[in-house]
């Protein structure tokens, strides 16, 4: 048999490995990244941020209801809150040296999304590869998320509106 050629120590190790038990990770969840950026997107975002003289902290990404398919992405520069004011709530993701500030209501729609930057002879654009999108319009400017992929509060709001 195969085990005949292995040393005693190796056989014991393999038997221990084979009999190892799997324990659930109680209270811990493996979470998808809220958003990732490709190398191309990171380079373009870093360049855009470097062109601003007023030192933005990063890019704020959100979604709004508009477009032929329901939801569109928004991108704006994120700045420090003025003195005496609190900053707008956001989940901050730092990927490849770029800070992305996700609006809280956008997280439900874009968790797991990869942001890419496409440059061709005829266009330059950021592209969002969204695993939650149920459908995308022909021009890729808007998307729709199936009700079963939304959290209960968002599903009810979508059904009412």
Phi and psi in radians as a Rosetta constraint file:
Dihedral C 1 N 2 CA 2 C 2 CIRCULARHARMONIC -1.059 0.35
Dihedral N 2 CA 2 C 2 N 3 CIRCULARHARMONIC -0.717 0.35
Dihedral C 2 N 3 CA 3 C 3 CIRCULARHARMONIC -1.132 0.35
Dihedral N 3 CA 3 C 3 N 4 CIRCULARHARMONIC -0.405 0.35
Dihedral C 3 N 4 CA 4 C 4 CIRCULARHARMONIC -1.053 0.35
Dihedral N 4 CA 4 C 4 N 5 CIRCULARHARMONIC -0.543 0.35
Dihedral C 4 N 5 CA 5 C 5 CIRCULARHARMONIC -1.547 0.35
Dihedral N 5 CA 5 C 5 N 6 CIRCULARHARMONIC -0.127 0.35
Dihedral C 5 N 6 CA 6 C 6 CIRCULARHARMONIC -1.596 0.35
Dihedral N 6 CA 6 C 6 N 7 CIRCULARHARMONIC 2.657 0.35
Dihedral C 6 N 7 CA 7 C 7 CIRCULARHARMONIC -1.209 0.35
Dihedral N 7 CA 7 C 7 N 8 CIRCULARHARMONIC 2.818 0.35
Dihedral C 7 N 8 CA 8 C 8 CIRCULARHARMONIC -1.002 0.35
Dihedral N 8 CA 8 C 8 N 9 CIRCULARHARMONIC -0.766 0.35
Dihedral C 8 N 9 CA 9 C 9 CIRCULARHARMONIC -1.102 0.35
Dihedral N 9 CA 9 C 9 N 10 CIRCULARHARMONIC -0.760 0.35
Dihedral C 9 N 10 CA 10 C 10 CIRCULARHARMONIC -1.135 0.35
Dihedral N 10 CA 10 C 10 N 11 CIRCULARHARMONIC -0.703 0.35
Dihedral C 10 N 11 CA 11 C 11 CIRCULARHARMONIC -1.080 0.35
Dihedral N 11 CA 11 C 11 N 12 CIRCULARHARMONIC -0.770 0.35
Dihedral C 11 N 12 CA 12 C 12 CIRCULARHARMONIC -1.072 0.35
Dihedral N 12 CA 12 C 12 N 13 CIRCULARHARMONIC -0.763 0.35
Dihedral C 12 N 13 CA 13 C 13 CIRCULARHARMONIC -1.064 0.35
Dihedral N 13 CA 13 C 13 N 14 CIRCULARHARMONIC -0.772 0.35
Dihedral C 13 N 14 CA 14 C 14 CIRCULARHARMONIC -1.153 0.35
Dihedral N 14 CA 14 C 14 N 15 CIRCULARHARMONIC -0.664 0.35
Dihedral C 14 N 15 CA 15 C 15 CIRCULARHARMONIC -1.163 0.35
Dihedral N 15 CA 15 C 15 N 16 CIRCULARHARMONIC -0.682 0.35
Dihedral C 15 N 16 CA 16 C 16 CIRCULARHARMONIC -1.118 0.35
Dihedral N 16 CA 16 C 16 N 17 CIRCULARHARMONIC -0.745 0.35
Dihedral C 16 N 17 CA 17 C 17 CIRCULARHARMONIC -1.095 0.35
Dihedral N 17 CA 17 C 17 N 18 CIRCULARHARMONIC -0.759 0.35
Dihedral C 17 N 18 CA 18 C 18 CIRCULARHARMONIC -1.173 0.35
Dihedral N 18 CA 18 C 18 N 19 CIRCULARHARMONIC -0.492 0.35
Dihedral C 18 N 19 CA 19 C 19 CIRCULARHARMONIC -1.741 0.35
Dihedral N 19 CA 19 C 19 N 20 CIRCULARHARMONIC 0.129 0.35
Dihedral C 19 N 20 CA 20 C 20 CIRCULARHARMONIC -1.106 0.35
Dihedral N 20 CA 20 C 20 N 21 CIRCULARHARMONIC 2.451 0.35
Dihedral C 20 N 21 CA 21 C 21 CIRCULARHARMONIC -1.679 0.35
Dihedral N 21 CA 21 C 21 N 22 CIRCULARHARMONIC 2.640 0.35
Dihedral C 21 N 22 CA 22 C 22 CIRCULARHARMONIC -1.777 0.35
Dihedral N 22 CA 22 C 22 N 23 CIRCULARHARMONIC 2.188 0.35
Dihedral C 22 N 23 CA 23 C 23 CIRCULARHARMONIC -1.940 0.35
Dihedral N 23 CA 23 C 23 N 24 CIRCULARHARMONIC 2.393 0.35
Dihedral C 23 N 24 CA 24 C 24 CIRCULARHARMONIC -1.164 0.35
Dihedral N 24 CA 24 C 24 N 25 CIRCULARHARMONIC 2.594 0.35
Dihedral C 24 N 25 CA 25 C 25 CIRCULARHARMONIC -1.564 0.35
Dihedral N 25 CA 25 C 25 N 26 CIRCULARHARMONIC 1.523 0.35
Dihedral C 25 N 26 CA 26 C 26 CIRCULARHARMONIC -1.189 0.35
Dihedral N 26 CA 26 C 26 N 27 CIRCULARHARMONIC 2.319 0.35
Dihedral C 26 N 27 CA 27 C 27 CIRCULARHARMONIC 1.365 0.35
Dihedral N 27 CA 27 C 27 N 28 CIRCULARHARMONIC -0.017 0.35
Dihedral C 27 N 28 CA 28 C 28 CIRCULARHARMONIC -2.087 0.35
Dihedral N 28 CA 28 C 28 N 29 CIRCULARHARMONIC 2.393 0.35
Dihedral C 28 N 29 CA 29 C 29 CIRCULARHARMONIC -2.152 0.35
Dihedral N 29 CA 29 C 29 N 30 CIRCULARHARMONIC 2.469 0.35
Dihedral C 29 N 30 CA 30 C 30 CIRCULARHARMONIC -1.454 0.35
Dihedral N 30 CA 30 C 30 N 31 CIRCULARHARMONIC 2.123 0.35
Dihedral C 30 N 31 CA 31 C 31 CIRCULARHARMONIC -1.909 0.35
Dihedral N 31 CA 31 C 31 N 32 CIRCULARHARMONIC 2.426 0.35
Dihedral C 31 N 32 CA 32 C 32 CIRCULARHARMONIC -1.207 0.35
Dihedral N 32 CA 32 C 32 N 33 CIRCULARHARMONIC 2.607 0.35
Dihedral C 32 N 33 CA 33 C 33 CIRCULARHARMONIC -1.103 0.35
Dihedral N 33 CA 33 C 33 N 34 CIRCULARHARMONIC 2.433 0.35
Dihedral C 33 N 34 CA 34 C 34 CIRCULARHARMONIC -1.055 0.35
Dihedral N 34 CA 34 C 34 N 35 CIRCULARHARMONIC -0.739 0.35
Dihedral C 34 N 35 CA 35 C 35 CIRCULARHARMONIC -2.788 0.35
Dihedral N 35 CA 35 C 35 N 36 CIRCULARHARMONIC 2.571 0.35
Dihedral C 35 N 36 CA 36 C 36 CIRCULARHARMONIC -2.167 0.35
Dihedral N 36 CA 36 C 36 N 37 CIRCULARHARMONIC 2.674 0.35
Dihedral C 36 N 37 CA 37 C 37 CIRCULARHARMONIC -2.097 0.35
Dihedral N 37 CA 37 C 37 N 38 CIRCULARHARMONIC 2.483 0.35
Dihedral C 37 N 38 CA 38 C 38 CIRCULARHARMONIC -1.361 0.35
Dihedral N 38 CA 38 C 38 N 39 CIRCULARHARMONIC 2.966 0.35
Dihedral C 38 N 39 CA 39 C 39 CIRCULARHARMONIC -1.014 0.35
Dihedral N 39 CA 39 C 39 N 40 CIRCULARHARMONIC -0.760 0.35
Dihedral C 39 N 40 CA 40 C 40 CIRCULARHARMONIC -1.068 0.35
Dihedral N 40 CA 40 C 40 N 41 CIRCULARHARMONIC -0.775 0.35
Dihedral C 40 N 41 CA 41 C 41 CIRCULARHARMONIC -1.137 0.35
Dihedral N 41 CA 41 C 41 N 42 CIRCULARHARMONIC -0.740 0.35
Dihedral C 41 N 42 CA 42 C 42 CIRCULARHARMONIC -1.082 0.35
Dihedral N 42 CA 42 C 42 N 43 CIRCULARHARMONIC -0.771 0.35
Dihedral C 42 N 43 CA 43 C 43 CIRCULARHARMONIC -1.085 0.35
Dihedral N 43 CA 43 C 43 N 44 CIRCULARHARMONIC -0.756 0.35
Dihedral C 43 N 44 CA 44 C 44 CIRCULARHARMONIC -1.176 0.35
Dihedral N 44 CA 44 C 44 N 45 CIRCULARHARMONIC -0.748 0.35
Dihedral C 44 N 45 CA 45 C 45 CIRCULARHARMONIC -1.112 0.35
Dihedral N 45 CA 45 C 45 N 46 CIRCULARHARMONIC -0.731 0.35
Dihedral C 45 N 46 CA 46 C 46 CIRCULARHARMONIC -1.081 0.35
Dihedral N 46 CA 46 C 46 N 47 CIRCULARHARMONIC -0.707 0.35
Dihedral C 46 N 47 CA 47 C 47 CIRCULARHARMONIC -1.130 0.35
Dihedral N 47 CA 47 C 47 N 48 CIRCULARHARMONIC -0.811 0.35
Dihedral C 47 N 48 CA 48 C 48 CIRCULARHARMONIC -1.048 0.35
Dihedral N 48 CA 48 C 48 N 49 CIRCULARHARMONIC -0.764 0.35
Dihedral C 48 N 49 CA 49 C 49 CIRCULARHARMONIC -1.137 0.35
Dihedral N 49 CA 49 C 49 N 50 CIRCULARHARMONIC -0.622 0.35
Dihedral C 49 N 50 CA 50 C 50 CIRCULARHARMONIC -1.227 0.35
Dihedral N 50 CA 50 C 50 N 51 CIRCULARHARMONIC -0.360 0.35
Dihedral C 50 N 51 CA 51 C 51 CIRCULARHARMONIC -1.414 0.35
Dihedral N 51 CA 51 C 51 N 52 CIRCULARHARMONIC -0.251 0.35
Dihedral C 51 N 52 CA 52 C 52 CIRCULARHARMONIC -1.520 0.35
Dihedral N 52 CA 52 C 52 N 53 CIRCULARHARMONIC 2.284 0.35
Dihedral C 52 N 53 CA 53 C 53 CIRCULARHARMONIC -1.456 0.35
Dihedral N 53 CA 53 C 53 N 54 CIRCULARHARMONIC -0.243 0.35
Dihedral C 53 N 54 CA 54 C 54 CIRCULARHARMONIC -1.691 0.35
Dihedral N 54 CA 54 C 54 N 55 CIRCULARHARMONIC 0.325 0.35
Dihedral C 54 N 55 CA 55 C 55 CIRCULARHARMONIC 0.882 0.35
Dihedral N 55 CA 55 C 55 N 56 CIRCULARHARMONIC 1.154 0.35
Dihedral C 55 N 56 CA 56 C 56 CIRCULARHARMONIC -1.162 0.35
Dihedral N 56 CA 56 C 56 N 57 CIRCULARHARMONIC 2.683 0.35
Dihedral C 56 N 57 CA 57 C 57 CIRCULARHARMONIC -1.345 0.35
Dihedral N 57 CA 57 C 57 N 58 CIRCULARHARMONIC -0.488 0.35
Dihedral C 57 N 58 CA 58 C 58 CIRCULARHARMONIC 2.966 0.35
Dihedral N 58 CA 58 C 58 N 59 CIRCULARHARMONIC -2.663 0.35
Dihedral C 58 N 59 CA 59 C 59 CIRCULARHARMONIC -2.038 0.35
Dihedral N 59 CA 59 C 59 N 60 CIRCULARHARMONIC 2.337 0.35
Dihedral C 59 N 60 CA 60 C 60 CIRCULARHARMONIC -1.713 0.35
Dihedral N 60 CA 60 C 60 N 61 CIRCULARHARMONIC 2.212 0.35
Dihedral C 60 N 61 CA 61 C 61 CIRCULARHARMONIC -2.007 0.35
Dihedral N 61 CA 61 C 61 N 62 CIRCULARHARMONIC 2.346 0.35
Dihedral C 61 N 62 CA 62 C 62 CIRCULARHARMONIC -2.544 0.35
Dihedral N 62 CA 62 C 62 N 63 CIRCULARHARMONIC -3.065 0.35
Dihedral C 62 N 63 CA 63 C 63 CIRCULARHARMONIC -2.333 0.35
Dihedral N 63 CA 63 C 63 N 64 CIRCULARHARMONIC 2.600 0.35
Dihedral C 63 N 64 CA 64 C 64 CIRCULARHARMONIC -2.331 0.35
Dihedral N 64 CA 64 C 64 N 65 CIRCULARHARMONIC 2.716 0.35
Dihedral C 64 N 65 CA 65 C 65 CIRCULARHARMONIC -1.419 0.35
Dihedral N 65 CA 65 C 65 N 66 CIRCULARHARMONIC 1.870 0.35
Dihedral C 65 N 66 CA 66 C 66 CIRCULARHARMONIC -3.043 0.35
Dihedral N 66 CA 66 C 66 N 67 CIRCULARHARMONIC 2.962 0.35
Dihedral C 66 N 67 CA 67 C 67 CIRCULARHARMONIC 1.650 0.35
Dihedral N 67 CA 67 C 67 N 68 CIRCULARHARMONIC 2.936 0.35
Dihedral C 67 N 68 CA 68 C 68 CIRCULARHARMONIC -1.290 0.35
Dihedral N 68 CA 68 C 68 N 69 CIRCULARHARMONIC -0.183 0.35
Dihedral C 68 N 69 CA 69 C 69 CIRCULARHARMONIC -2.074 0.35
Dihedral N 69 CA 69 C 69 N 70 CIRCULARHARMONIC 0.089 0.35
Dihedral C 69 N 70 CA 70 C 70 CIRCULARHARMONIC 2.032 0.35
Dihedral N 70 CA 70 C 70 N 71 CIRCULARHARMONIC -0.886 0.35
Dihedral C 70 N 71 CA 71 C 71 CIRCULARHARMONIC -2.267 0.35
Dihedral N 71 CA 71 C 71 N 72 CIRCULARHARMONIC 2.475 0.35
Dihedral C 71 N 72 CA 72 C 72 CIRCULARHARMONIC -2.233 0.35
Dihedral N 72 CA 72 C 72 N 73 CIRCULARHARMONIC 2.659 0.35
Dihedral C 72 N 73 CA 73 C 73 CIRCULARHARMONIC -1.440 0.35
Dihedral N 73 CA 73 C 73 N 74 CIRCULARHARMONIC 2.591 0.35
Dihedral C 73 N 74 CA 74 C 74 CIRCULARHARMONIC -2.154 0.35
Dihedral N 74 CA 74 C 74 N 75 CIRCULARHARMONIC 2.562 0.35
Dihedral C 74 N 75 CA 75 C 75 CIRCULARHARMONIC -2.400 0.35
Dihedral N 75 CA 75 C 75 N 76 CIRCULARHARMONIC 2.241 0.35
Dihedral C 75 N 76 CA 76 C 76 CIRCULARHARMONIC -2.469 0.35
Dihedral N 76 CA 76 C 76 N 77 CIRCULARHARMONIC 2.859 0.35
Dihedral C 76 N 77 CA 77 C 77 CIRCULARHARMONIC -1.325 0.35
Dihedral N 77 CA 77 C 77 N 78 CIRCULARHARMONIC 2.512 0.35
Dihedral C 77 N 78 CA 78 C 78 CIRCULARHARMONIC -1.863 0.35
Dihedral N 78 CA 78 C 78 N 79 CIRCULARHARMONIC 2.239 0.35
Dihedral C 78 N 79 CA 79 C 79 CIRCULARHARMONIC -2.072 0.35
Dihedral N 79 CA 79 C 79 N 80 CIRCULARHARMONIC 2.782 0.35
Dihedral C 79 N 80 CA 80 C 80 CIRCULARHARMONIC -1.083 0.35
Dihedral N 80 CA 80 C 80 N 81 CIRCULARHARMONIC 2.618 0.35
Dihedral C 80 N 81 CA 81 C 81 CIRCULARHARMONIC -1.178 0.35
Dihedral N 81 CA 81 C 81 N 82 CIRCULARHARMONIC 2.491 0.35
Dihedral C 81 N 82 CA 82 C 82 CIRCULARHARMONIC -1.046 0.35
Dihedral N 82 CA 82 C 82 N 83 CIRCULARHARMONIC 2.714 0.35
Dihedral C 82 N 83 CA 83 C 83 CIRCULARHARMONIC -0.948 0.35
Dihedral N 83 CA 83 C 83 N 84 CIRCULARHARMONIC 2.350 0.35
Dihedral C 83 N 84 CA 84 C 84 CIRCULARHARMONIC 1.493 0.35
Dihedral N 84 CA 84 C 84 N 85 CIRCULARHARMONIC -0.131 0.35
Dihedral C 84 N 85 CA 85 C 85 CIRCULARHARMONIC -1.942 0.35
Dihedral N 85 CA 85 C 85 N 86 CIRCULARHARMONIC 2.635 0.35
Dihedral C 85 N 86 CA 86 C 86 CIRCULARHARMONIC -1.550 0.35
Dihedral N 86 CA 86 C 86 N 87 CIRCULARHARMONIC 2.648 0.35
Dihedral C 86 N 87 CA 87 C 87 CIRCULARHARMONIC -1.290 0.35
Dihedral N 87 CA 87 C 87 N 88 CIRCULARHARMONIC 2.711 0.35
Dihedral C 87 N 88 CA 88 C 88 CIRCULARHARMONIC -1.145 0.35
Dihedral N 88 CA 88 C 88 N 89 CIRCULARHARMONIC 2.470 0.35
Dihedral C 88 N 89 CA 89 C 89 CIRCULARHARMONIC -1.130 0.35
Dihedral N 89 CA 89 C 89 N 90 CIRCULARHARMONIC 2.507 0.35
Dihedral C 89 N 90 CA 90 C 90 CIRCULARHARMONIC -2.923 0.35
Dihedral N 90 CA 90 C 90 N 91 CIRCULARHARMONIC 2.679 0.35
Dihedral C 90 N 91 CA 91 C 91 CIRCULARHARMONIC -1.625 0.35
Dihedral N 91 CA 91 C 91 N 92 CIRCULARHARMONIC 2.221 0.35
Dihedral C 91 N 92 CA 92 C 92 CIRCULARHARMONIC -1.774 0.35
Dihedral N 92 CA 92 C 92 N 93 CIRCULARHARMONIC 2.190 0.35
Dihedral C 92 N 93 CA 93 C 93 CIRCULARHARMONIC -2.066 0.35
Dihedral N 93 CA 93 C 93 N 94 CIRCULARHARMONIC 2.197 0.35
Dihedral C 93 N 94 CA 94 C 94 CIRCULARHARMONIC -1.896 0.35
Dihedral N 94 CA 94 C 94 N 95 CIRCULARHARMONIC 2.037 0.35
Dihedral C 94 N 95 CA 95 C 95 CIRCULARHARMONIC -2.360 0.35
Dihedral N 95 CA 95 C 95 N 96 CIRCULARHARMONIC 2.204 0.35
Dihedral C 95 N 96 CA 96 C 96 CIRCULARHARMONIC 0.927 0.35
Dihedral N 96 CA 96 C 96 N 97 CIRCULARHARMONIC 0.671 0.35
Dihedral C 96 N 97 CA 97 C 97 CIRCULARHARMONIC 1.442 0.35
Dihedral N 97 CA 97 C 97 N 98 CIRCULARHARMONIC 0.109 0.35
Dihedral C 97 N 98 CA 98 C 98 CIRCULARHARMONIC -2.018 0.35
Dihedral N 98 CA 98 C 98 N 99 CIRCULARHARMONIC 2.326 0.35
Dihedral C 98 N 99 CA 99 C 99 CIRCULARHARMONIC -1.604 0.35
Dihedral N 99 CA 99 C 99 N 100 CIRCULARHARMONIC 2.141 0.35
Dihedral C 99 N 100 CA 100 C 100 CIRCULARHARMONIC -1.938 0.35
Dihedral N 100 CA 100 C 100 N 101 CIRCULARHARMONIC 2.165 0.35
Dihedral C 100 N 101 CA 101 C 101 CIRCULARHARMONIC -1.794 0.35
Dihedral N 101 CA 101 C 101 N 102 CIRCULARHARMONIC 1.943 0.35
Dihedral C 101 N 102 CA 102 C 102 CIRCULARHARMONIC -1.637 0.35
Dihedral N 102 CA 102 C 102 N 103 CIRCULARHARMONIC 2.201 0.35
Dihedral C 102 N 103 CA 103 C 103 CIRCULARHARMONIC -1.144 0.35
Dihedral N 103 CA 103 C 103 N 104 CIRCULARHARMONIC 2.442 0.35
Dihedral C 103 N 104 CA 104 C 104 CIRCULARHARMONIC -0.956 0.35
Dihedral N 104 CA 104 C 104 N 105 CIRCULARHARMONIC -0.749 0.35
Dihedral C 104 N 105 CA 105 C 105 CIRCULARHARMONIC -1.226 0.35
Dihedral N 105 CA 105 C 105 N 106 CIRCULARHARMONIC -0.337 0.35
Dihedral C 105 N 106 CA 106 C 106 CIRCULARHARMONIC -1.387 0.35
Dihedral N 106 CA 106 C 106 N 107 CIRCULARHARMONIC -0.469 0.35
Dihedral C 106 N 107 CA 107 C 107 CIRCULARHARMONIC -0.988 0.35
Dihedral N 107 CA 107 C 107 N 108 CIRCULARHARMONIC -0.667 0.35
Dihedral C 107 N 108 CA 108 C 108 CIRCULARHARMONIC -1.043 0.35
Dihedral N 108 CA 108 C 108 N 109 CIRCULARHARMONIC -0.593 0.35
Dihedral C 108 N 109 CA 109 C 109 CIRCULARHARMONIC -1.571 0.35
Dihedral N 109 CA 109 C 109 N 110 CIRCULARHARMONIC -0.458 0.35
Dihedral C 109 N 110 CA 110 C 110 CIRCULARHARMONIC -2.130 0.35
Dihedral N 110 CA 110 C 110 N 111 CIRCULARHARMONIC 0.119 0.35
Dihedral C 110 N 111 CA 111 C 111 CIRCULARHARMONIC -0.992 0.35
Dihedral N 111 CA 111 C 111 N 112 CIRCULARHARMONIC 2.253 0.35
Dihedral C 111 N 112 CA 112 C 112 CIRCULARHARMONIC 1.619 0.35
Dihedral N 112 CA 112 C 112 N 113 CIRCULARHARMONIC -0.019 0.35
Dihedral C 112 N 113 CA 113 C 113 CIRCULARHARMONIC -1.281 0.35
Dihedral N 113 CA 113 C 113 N 114 CIRCULARHARMONIC 2.551 0.35
Dihedral C 113 N 114 CA 114 C 114 CIRCULARHARMONIC -1.946 0.35
Dihedral N 114 CA 114 C 114 N 115 CIRCULARHARMONIC 2.182 0.35
Dihedral C 114 N 115 CA 115 C 115 CIRCULARHARMONIC -1.661 0.35
Dihedral N 115 CA 115 C 115 N 116 CIRCULARHARMONIC 2.227 0.35
Dihedral C 115 N 116 CA 116 C 116 CIRCULARHARMONIC -2.148 0.35
Dihedral N 116 CA 116 C 116 N 117 CIRCULARHARMONIC 2.828 0.35
Dihedral C 116 N 117 CA 117 C 117 CIRCULARHARMONIC -2.118 0.35
Dihedral N 117 CA 117 C 117 N 118 CIRCULARHARMONIC 2.180 0.35
Dihedral C 117 N 118 CA 118 C 118 CIRCULARHARMONIC -1.932 0.35
Dihedral N 118 CA 118 C 118 N 119 CIRCULARHARMONIC 2.306 0.35
Dihedral C 118 N 119 CA 119 C 119 CIRCULARHARMONIC -2.306 0.35
Dihedral N 119 CA 119 C 119 N 120 CIRCULARHARMONIC 2.072 0.35
Dihedral C 119 N 120 CA 120 C 120 CIRCULARHARMONIC -2.190 0.35
Dihedral N 120 CA 120 C 120 N 121 CIRCULARHARMONIC -3.091 0.35
Dihedral C 120 N 121 CA 121 C 121 CIRCULARHARMONIC -1.114 0.35
Dihedral N 121 CA 121 C 121 N 122 CIRCULARHARMONIC -0.469 0.35
Dihedral C 121 N 122 CA 122 C 122 CIRCULARHARMONIC -1.907 0.35
Dihedral N 122 CA 122 C 122 N 123 CIRCULARHARMONIC -0.247 0.35
Dihedral C 122 N 123 CA 123 C 123 CIRCULARHARMONIC -2.735 0.35
Dihedral N 123 CA 123 C 123 N 124 CIRCULARHARMONIC 2.739 0.35
Dihedral C 123 N 124 CA 124 C 124 CIRCULARHARMONIC -2.318 0.35
Dihedral N 124 CA 124 C 124 N 125 CIRCULARHARMONIC 2.265 0.35
Dihedral C 124 N 125 CA 125 C 125 CIRCULARHARMONIC -2.778 0.35
Dihedral N 125 CA 125 C 125 N 126 CIRCULARHARMONIC 2.744 0.35
Dihedral C 125 N 126 CA 126 C 126 CIRCULARHARMONIC -1.517 0.35
Dihedral N 126 CA 126 C 126 N 127 CIRCULARHARMONIC 2.414 0.35
Dihedral C 126 N 127 CA 127 C 127 CIRCULARHARMONIC -2.138 0.35
Dihedral N 127 CA 127 C 127 N 128 CIRCULARHARMONIC 2.357 0.35
Dihedral C 127 N 128 CA 128 C 128 CIRCULARHARMONIC -1.880 0.35
Dihedral N 128 CA 128 C 128 N 129 CIRCULARHARMONIC 2.036 0.35
Dihedral C 128 N 129 CA 129 C 129 CIRCULARHARMONIC -1.681 0.35
Dihedral N 129 CA 129 C 129 N 130 CIRCULARHARMONIC 1.688 0.35
Dihedral C 129 N 130 CA 130 C 130 CIRCULARHARMONIC -1.840 0.35
Dihedral N 130 CA 130 C 130 N 131 CIRCULARHARMONIC 1.984 0.35
Dihedral C 130 N 131 CA 131 C 131 CIRCULARHARMONIC -1.224 0.35
Dihedral N 131 CA 131 C 131 N 132 CIRCULARHARMONIC -0.253 0.35
Dihedral C 131 N 132 CA 132 C 132 CIRCULARHARMONIC -1.536 0.35
Dihedral N 132 CA 132 C 132 N 133 CIRCULARHARMONIC -0.239 0.35
Dihedral C 132 N 133 CA 133 C 133 CIRCULARHARMONIC -1.214 0.35
Dihedral N 133 CA 133 C 133 N 134 CIRCULARHARMONIC 2.168 0.35
Dihedral C 133 N 134 CA 134 C 134 CIRCULARHARMONIC -1.439 0.35
Dihedral N 134 CA 134 C 134 N 135 CIRCULARHARMONIC -0.604 0.35
Dihedral C 134 N 135 CA 135 C 135 CIRCULARHARMONIC -2.672 0.35
Dihedral N 135 CA 135 C 135 N 136 CIRCULARHARMONIC 2.738 0.35
Dihedral C 135 N 136 CA 136 C 136 CIRCULARHARMONIC -2.315 0.35
Dihedral N 136 CA 136 C 136 N 137 CIRCULARHARMONIC 2.492 0.35
Dihedral C 136 N 137 CA 137 C 137 CIRCULARHARMONIC -1.249 0.35
Dihedral N 137 CA 137 C 137 N 138 CIRCULARHARMONIC 2.944 0.35
Dihedral C 137 N 138 CA 138 C 138 CIRCULARHARMONIC -1.042 0.35
Dihedral N 138 CA 138 C 138 N 139 CIRCULARHARMONIC -0.584 0.35
Dihedral C 138 N 139 CA 139 C 139 CIRCULARHARMONIC -1.591 0.35
Dihedral N 139 CA 139 C 139 N 140 CIRCULARHARMONIC 0.017 0.35
Dihedral C 139 N 140 CA 140 C 140 CIRCULARHARMONIC 1.102 0.35
Dihedral N 140 CA 140 C 140 N 141 CIRCULARHARMONIC 0.372 0.35
Dihedral C 140 N 141 CA 141 C 141 CIRCULARHARMONIC -1.565 0.35
Dihedral N 141 CA 141 C 141 N 142 CIRCULARHARMONIC -0.331 0.35
Dihedral C 141 N 142 CA 142 C 142 CIRCULARHARMONIC -2.450 0.35
Dihedral N 142 CA 142 C 142 N 143 CIRCULARHARMONIC 2.843 0.35
Dihedral C 142 N 143 CA 143 C 143 CIRCULARHARMONIC -2.529 0.35
Dihedral N 143 CA 143 C 143 N 144 CIRCULARHARMONIC 2.951 0.35
Dihedral C 143 N 144 CA 144 C 144 CIRCULARHARMONIC -2.338 0.35
Dihedral N 144 CA 144 C 144 N 145 CIRCULARHARMONIC 2.507 0.35
Dihedral C 144 N 145 CA 145 C 145 CIRCULARHARMONIC -1.997 0.35
Dihedral N 145 CA 145 C 145 N 146 CIRCULARHARMONIC 2.272 0.35
Dihedral C 145 N 146 CA 146 C 146 CIRCULARHARMONIC -1.077 0.35
Dihedral N 146 CA 146 C 146 N 147 CIRCULARHARMONIC 2.501 0.35
Dihedral C 146 N 147 CA 147 C 147 CIRCULARHARMONIC -0.995 0.35
Dihedral N 147 CA 147 C 147 N 148 CIRCULARHARMONIC -0.596 0.35
Dihedral C 147 N 148 CA 148 C 148 CIRCULARHARMONIC -1.251 0.35
Dihedral N 148 CA 148 C 148 N 149 CIRCULARHARMONIC -0.213 0.35
Dihedral C 148 N 149 CA 149 C 149 CIRCULARHARMONIC -1.639 0.35
Dihedral N 149 CA 149 C 149 N 150 CIRCULARHARMONIC -0.148 0.35
Dihedral C 149 N 150 CA 150 C 150 CIRCULARHARMONIC -1.573 0.35
Dihedral N 150 CA 150 C 150 N 151 CIRCULARHARMONIC 2.669 0.35
Dihedral C 150 N 151 CA 151 C 151 CIRCULARHARMONIC -1.166 0.35
Dihedral N 151 CA 151 C 151 N 152 CIRCULARHARMONIC 2.758 0.35
Dihedral C 151 N 152 CA 152 C 152 CIRCULARHARMONIC -0.890 0.35
Dihedral N 152 CA 152 C 152 N 153 CIRCULARHARMONIC -0.749 0.35
Dihedral C 152 N 153 CA 153 C 153 CIRCULARHARMONIC -1.116 0.35
Dihedral N 153 CA 153 C 153 N 154 CIRCULARHARMONIC -0.660 0.35
Dihedral C 153 N 154 CA 154 C 154 CIRCULARHARMONIC -1.298 0.35
Dihedral N 154 CA 154 C 154 N 155 CIRCULARHARMONIC -0.629 0.35
Dihedral C 154 N 155 CA 155 C 155 CIRCULARHARMONIC -1.091 0.35
Dihedral N 155 CA 155 C 155 N 156 CIRCULARHARMONIC -0.739 0.35
Dihedral C 155 N 156 CA 156 C 156 CIRCULARHARMONIC -1.159 0.35
Dihedral N 156 CA 156 C 156 N 157 CIRCULARHARMONIC -0.749 0.35
Dihedral C 156 N 157 CA 157 C 157 CIRCULARHARMONIC -1.087 0.35
Dihedral N 157 CA 157 C 157 N 158 CIRCULARHARMONIC -0.685 0.35
Dihedral C 157 N 158 CA 158 C 158 CIRCULARHARMONIC -1.187 0.35
Dihedral N 158 CA 158 C 158 N 159 CIRCULARHARMONIC -0.675 0.35
Dihedral C 158 N 159 CA 159 C 159 CIRCULARHARMONIC -1.195 0.35
Dihedral N 159 CA 159 C 159 N 160 CIRCULARHARMONIC -0.624 0.35
Dihedral C 159 N 160 CA 160 C 160 CIRCULARHARMONIC -1.291 0.35
Dihedral N 160 CA 160 C 160 N 161 CIRCULARHARMONIC -0.590 0.35
